[in-house]
C-alpha cells in the first residue's frame, strides 16, 4: 500500500503550490497544453509501492496513447515525493483533444479511476470533464460524484483503501484493458 511517511496538510498544500509553479513554467516555456498527473490516494500516506505502481501504469498508458495518435511529447517530467508521485507532460496537440483522450483513459482503464489527469491549456485554462460534456467522476465506492463523497468524508478511510488495493492488486485488469 502507501508505505511512506505521514504527510501533513501543510506539506500537501506546499506540493500543490510547487506543482502549480512547474505547470506555469511549462506553459510559459512551451505555450502548449499539458497533462498534470497525480495519483488518487486518500489518507495521510501518499507515497509507496502502490501509488508508484499506479503512476507507472498511467505513464505507460499515456505514452502508448500519445504514440498511437502520433502526438509529440515536447517535455515530460516525473516527480517522486512523499506527497505522492506526479508527472507532467507538455503536448504538441490541442487541449480539447487531449482532455477527451485523458477522460477516456480515466474511464476505460481499470486503474484509471486512480489517476487524476488534469489538462491545462495555455493561459492556465484548466479543462474539466464537464467542459467536454462528460459526467463528473464517480466515487470509488458508490455512484455519487467523487468530490461530494470526498468533501463530506462519507466513506471510512479503510473502505476506500481496500477498494484501491482491490483495483490495483486483486482485479485481473490487464486482461480487461
C-alpha positions in Angstrom: 0.0 0.0 0.0 1.1 3.6 0.6 4.1 3.0 2.9 5.8 6.3 3.1 5.7 9.0 5.8 2.5 10.5 7.0 2.1 13.8 5.2 0.6 16.9 6.7 -2.0 19.1 5.1 0.7 21.9 5.0 3.0 19.6 3.1 0.2 18.8 0.6 -0.5 22.5 0.1 3.2 23.2 -0.5 3.3 20.3 -3.0 0.2 21.7 -4.8 1.9 25.2 -5.0 5.1 23.6 -6.3 3.1 21.7 -8.9 1.4 24.9 -10.0 4.8 26.6 -10.4 6.0 23.7 -12.6 2.8 23.9 -14.6 3.1 27.6 -15.1 6.8 27.4 -16.1 6.0 24.6 -18.6 3.1 26.7 -20.1 5.3 29.7 -20.3 8.2 27.8 -21.9 6.2 25.8 -24.5 2.9 27.6 -24.9 1.2 24.2 -25.4 -1.3 22.3 -23.4 -0.1 20.0 -20.6 -1.3 17.0 -18.7 -0.6 17.1 -15.0 -1.0 13.6 -13.5 -1.4 12.8 -9.8 -2.5 9.6 -8.0 -5.8 9.4 -6.1 -4.6 8.3 -2.7 -6.9 9.2 0.3 -5.4 9.4 3.7 -2.2 10.8 5.2 0.2 8.5 3.5 0.6 9.4 -0.2 3.8 7.5 -1.4 4.9 3.9 -1.5 4.8 0.9 -3.8 1.1 1.1 -4.6 1.0 4.8 -5.6 4.2 4.3 -7.7 2.7 1.3 -9.4 -0.4 3.4 -10.2 1.8 6.1 -11.6 3.8 3.7 -13.7 0.7 2.2 -15.3 -0.6 5.7 -16.1 2.7 6.7 -17.7 2.7 3.5 -19.8 -0.9 4.1 -20.9 -0.3 7.8 -21.7 2.9 7.1 -23.6 1.1 4.5 -25.7 -2.0 6.6 -26.5 0.2 9.6 -27.4 2.3 7.4 -29.7 -0.8 5.8 -31.3 -2.2 9.3 -32.1 1.2 10.5 -33.3 1.1 13.3 -30.8 4.6 14.7 -29.9 5.6 14.9 -26.3 7.5 18.1 -26.0 8.5 17.6 -22.4 7.9 15.0 -19.7 8.8 15.1 -16.0 8.2 12.7 -13.2 8.4 13.8 -9.6 8.6 11.2 -6.8 8.0 12.7 -3.4 6.4 11.9 -0.1 3.3 13.9 -1.0 2.7 11.4 -3.8 4.1 10.7 -7.3 3.4 13.1 -10.1 4.0 13.5 -13.8 3.8 16.4 -16.2 3.6 16.2 -20.0 3.7 19.0 -22.4 2.0 18.0 -25.7 2.0 19.3 -29.2 -1.7 19.0 -29.8 -4.9 20.9 -28.9 -6.2 20.9 -25.4 -9.7 19.7 -26.1 -8.5 16.6 -27.9 -6.0 16.0 -25.1 -8.7 16.3 -22.4 -11.0 13.9 -24.4 -8.3 11.3 -24.5 -7.4 11.6 -20.8 -11.1 11.3 -19.8 -11.4 8.2 -22.0 -8.3 6.7 -20.3 -9.6 7.5 -16.8 -13.0 5.9 -17.7 -11.8 2.9 -19.8 -8.7 1.7 -18.0 -9.5 -0.4 -14.8 -6.8 1.5 -12.9 -7.9 4.9 -14.5 -10.1 5.7 -11.5 -6.9 6.2 -9.5 -5.5 8.7 -12.0 -6.1 12.4 -11.8 -5.3 13.6 -15.3 -5.7 17.4 -15.4 -5.4 19.2 -18.8 -4.3 22.8 -18.7 -4.3 24.9 -21.8 -2.0 27.9 -22.5 -3.3 30.9 -20.4 -3.6 28.5 -17.4 -7.1 27.4 -18.5 -8.0 24.1 -16.8 -10.4 22.0 -18.9 -12.9 19.9 -16.9 -14.7 16.8 -17.9 -17.9 18.8 -17.9 -16.4 21.3 -20.4 -16.4 18.5 -22.9 -19.8 17.1 -21.9 -18.6 14.2 -19.8 -20.1 13.5 -16.4 -18.3 14.1 -13.1 -16.2 11.3 -11.8 -17.9 8.8 -9.5 -16.9 7.8 -6.1 -14.7 4.7 -5.6 -17.4 3.1 -3.5 -20.8 4.4 -4.7 -22.5 6.2 -7.6 -22.3 9.7 -6.1 -19.9 12.3 -7.5 -16.4 11.7 -6.1 -15.9 15.3 -4.9 -19.1 15.2 -2.9 -18.2 12.0 -1.1 -14.6 13.2 -0.6 -15.6 16.5 0.9 -18.2 15.0 3.2 -15.9 12.1 4.2 -18.9 9.9 3.5 -16.9 6.6 3.5 -14.5 5.2 6.1 -10.8 5.5 5.1 -10.2 1.7 5.3 -13.1 1.1 2.9 -11.5 3.5 0.4 -8.1 2.0 0.8 -9.5 -1.5 0.4 -11.1 -0.5 -2.8 -7.9 0.9 -4.1 -6.0 -2.3 -3.2 -8.6 -4.3 -5.0 -8.3 -2.2 -8.1 -4.5 -2.4 -8.2 -3.8 -5.9 -6.9 -6.8 -8.1 -6.9 -8.6 -7.5 -10.2 -7.3 -9.1 -13.3 -7.3 -5.8 -15.0 -4.6 -6.5 -17.6 -6.9 -8.7 -19.5 -9.7 -6.1 -19.4 -7.5 -3.2 -20.7 
